[in-house]
Amino acid sequence: MRFIVDLEYGTDGVHGLVTREGCDRSEPFHGWLELLSVLESPRSRGNPWDGP
């Protein structure tokens, strides 16, 4: 999967938008950890230790 990341870095940290390939909607993020969370592949609900 490919992403377009519009990243801005300022005095309050990093923030921006992530757009997934083939999707028209961008997801906002604030901070490095939130960016990583947005970039993770979507999982179905349930136990996160069950694997992909």
C-alpha positions, 0 to 999 in steps of 0.5 A, spaced: 500 500 500 502 507 498 501 513 502 501 520 500 504 524 507 503 531 507 508 533 513 509 539 517 514 540 522 513 546 527 515 549 534 509 545 536 511 538 533 509 534 527 502 534 524 499 533 517 495 529 513 495 522 510 492 519 504 492 512 502 492 510 495 486 509 492 482 513 497 479 520 496 479 522 504 485 524 508 486 522 515 489 528 519 495 526 525 498 530 530 505 527 532 510 521 530 506 516 534 499 518 531 502 518 524 505 511 525 498 509 527 495 512 521 500 508 517 498 501 520 494 497 516 487 497 518 485 491 522 478 488 524 476 488 531 478 483 536 484 481 539 490 485 536 495 479 538 491 474 533 495 477 528 493 479 521 
